[in-house]
């Protein structure tokens, strides 16, 4: 009997000392292709590690709210997506684990990632996440339509005046609405920055009232209100920019690689007619960077193991995701292998892009974003002038970012 107890005790001790650590990773559910890609990455990790296992547990519905509720209740996942749009808010709430000590210990080379993507998840000099992938904006154009109306194609060397003139030529020659444009502030940001403007001042108050920022914002809205070469997707009878391009309602649109993936699957014949070039330049080139990090829960009991999983997800795991889901690699070594010519303008944008993140005194920009978008819709509809919209933003901005 004693021998049996000793054996049982030894077995239990072995399990406790050498048991498998499960790391739960979370994000929002993807489409079937994305879900298959992440499952393949998880399966590969689990088949090559005996001491750590990954459990993929997506959060449906209101991802941010559910995540924050779980984190505050101590039941959050070990590793999870953080959208750059809300990154600063989460960093300020102290729910993310800084990665600097792990990076130094393992001599993990951050230079293998685009610097703009490292900066996107850096707060107060500390790194709180590594981008799992990213997207930028580029110009889609329908070659068949441009050929039909005898208008030169857009190029990656175009200025905004070139871009406007080509749209005006299409309209003059009979193509009613050359361009699809969204009343979304994040789509205006590249114009503001390209025209030499800035989003915020040093004290984090809005800089949209400054001359160059006004110029960029006005150029954007003038495409709809003054030159009448652009319209919103809803005006064109479609749900979003990608659909307007895919159904050939327009000849031009600024969108990300998600539209490429959408057309590849649902509108392959239209995709054959499309060209993609970099965004035009004003004083400089600018585009948006949309990205999501893998970040570690500050409260996790398995920090070392979570870090091991994170390293895998942004290297070998990312390679699987790029190949299967068609996203852009944040890891430059993986990006070098992604030779699809249609995706190169998006990769180029990483060199000069601006992460979709507006710093504020509270870390919260969502209220201001909603208010600005509402004003942009009113400008597009001709209800107010762009100058009135800008003045309203300047007057109310501080209250918006304070949540008032």
C-alpha positions, -999 to +999 in steps of 0.1 A: +000+000+000+028+023+009+045+016-024+012+024-042+009+058-024+046+066-032+039+059-068+008+080-069+025+109-050+055+107-074+031+108-104+013+138-090+046+156-082+057+149-117+025+164-132+027+194-109+064+200-118+062+193-155+025+200-163+015+216-195+007+254-192-023+264-213-022+299-228-055+313-238-054+337-267-083+359-278-094+382-305-126+388-324-138+360-347-125+362-382-140+351-415-137+313-423-104+318-441-089+337-411-103+312-386-087+284-406-054+302-407-052+309-369-063+273-362-034+260-384-010+283-365-023+271-331-021+234-342+015+239-354+025+254-321+008+227-301+023+199-321+058+213-316+056+222-279+051+197-250+052+222-221+028+250-235-005+246-253-025+274-270-062+277-266-078+300-292-109+316-276-124+343-298-147+369-282-179+375-303-200+407-301-186+438-285-150+427-283-136+457-264-163+459-238-162+421-231-124+421-229-123+450-205-150+434-183-130+402-182-097+420-175-112+440-147-127+408-132-094+389-134-106+364-160-090+379-190-071+359-216-034+356-214-028+370-248-051+391-269-057+415-298-054+452-292-065+475-320-042+504-324-073+527-323-078+518-286-042+509-277-035+541-257-067+538-237-057+503-226-021+512-220-032+540-197-055+516-178-025+495-170-039+463-182-011+455-207+022+439-198+053+459-210+075+436-231+108+454-228+123+431-203+115+400-224+128+417-255+161+425-238+164+391-222+159+372-255+176+398-276+144+398-296+151+419-327+125+446-331+143+458-363+127+428-380+094+447-378+085+480-395+094+508-371+060+525-377+043+493-363+066+492-333+059+528-326+021+521-329+022+500-298+047+520-278+035+542-249+058+564-227+088+547-242+077+511-235+065+485-259+032+469-251+025+447-281+038+434-314+017+439-346+002+407-358-002+421-393-013+455-407-031+473-436-026+506-453-046+526-478-038+527-515-056+538-547-076+513-566-085+522-602-104+504-630-082+502-660-111+494-683-129+526-674-098+547-677-092+532-711-127+537-723-126+574-714-091+580-726-077+591-692-042+584-680-039+558-652-031+570-617+005+564-607+024+561-574+041+594-583+009+614-586+003+646-566-032+653-552-036+678-581-029+650-606-054+628-588-081+655-589-074+663-626-078+627-636-111+624-617-122+657-634-113+643-668-134+612-662-163+634-652-159+658-681-159+629-705-191+614-691-183+592-662-206+607-636-190+597-603-154+588-607-146+584-570-161+567-539-153+585-506-163+578-470-173+604-444-148+589-420-122+609-402-095+582-404-098+585-443-092+622-440-060+619-419-037+611-449-049+642-466-042+664-435-007+649-430+001+649-468-007+687-470+017+693-441-008+695-414-010+677-380-037+662-359-029+675-325-007+702-310+020+696-284-006+699-256-028+673-274-055+698-282-067+696-318-047+711-346-074+708-372-079+745-371-044+752-383-040+764-420-024+733-434-047+709-415-077+729-428-063+727-463-061+689-463-095+685-447-110+710-472-094+692-502-110+660-491-146+674-487-142+695-519-140+663-539-177+658-530-191+693-525-171+715-549-157+693-577-185+668-574-163+639-585-170+618-554-198+603-535-204+581-504-211+544-508-247+548-497-253+575-524-241+550-549-264+523-536-237+501-520-227+493-485-190+502-486-160+513-507-149+478-517-184+470-530-185+503-550-152+493-567-162+457-572-195+465-588-178+492-610-200+520-597-168+541-596-134+542-614-114+551-583-113+544-546-089+545-517-090+513-497-069+486-480-059+451-489-092+438-474-108+451-506-083+431-527-092+399-507-129+406-511-127+411-548-104+381-552-131+359-536-163+375-548-155+395-579-124+379-596-134+392-631-135+428-619-102+423-600-086+416-634-094+451-645-080+467-614-047+485-608-034+495-574-009+524-567+003+543-537-016+573-523-008+606-540+014+632-523+010+668-513+040+682-494+048+646-486+034+611-489+010+598-463-014+569-457-031+552-428-018+522-409-045+499-395-030+473-372-037+450-343-011+438-318-007+406-298-004+419-263-001+402-229-024+405-200-006+422-172-023+399-147-015+366-164+001+340-141+022+327-170+041+356-183+071+337-197+049+312-215+027+339-229+058+356-243+069+324-259+035+321-276+036+358-287+071+353-303+057+324-323+026+342-334+046+371-349+071+349-366+061+314-378+025+319-369+024+352-389+039+334-419+009+311-419-016+339-415-001+359-443-001+330-467-036+318-459-055+349-450-038+374-474-029+400-448+002+421-448+032+409-427+044+432-400+076+411-399+098+423-427+114+390-433+080+375-440+070+405-460+100+400-483+085+366-493+051+381-500+058+390-537+023+395-549+026+427-570-009+439-562+001+441-525+033+461-529+018+496-528+003+486-494+037+475-481+053+507-494+028+526-472+044+512-440+074+534-447+054+566-444+020+556-429+004+570-397-011+545-373-049+549-367-044+565-333-049+601-322-032+608-289-054+626-263-051+637-227-074+608-216-063+582-242-099+582-255-107+595-290-140+576-298-164+604-288-144+629-308-143+605-338-180+600-338-187+638-336-162+645-364-177+618-386-212+633-381-199+667-391-183+652-422-216+637-432-233+670-428-206+686-450-210+659-477-248+665-476-244+702-480-260+710-446-229+729-433-197+743-448-164+726-441-152+758-423-182+756-399-174+720-393-138+727-385-148+756-362-172+733-344-145+707-339-120+733-325-147+747-301-158+713-287-128+690-291-115+693-255-149+683-241-152+654-265-119+638-255-127+644-218-159+624-224-182+653-217 
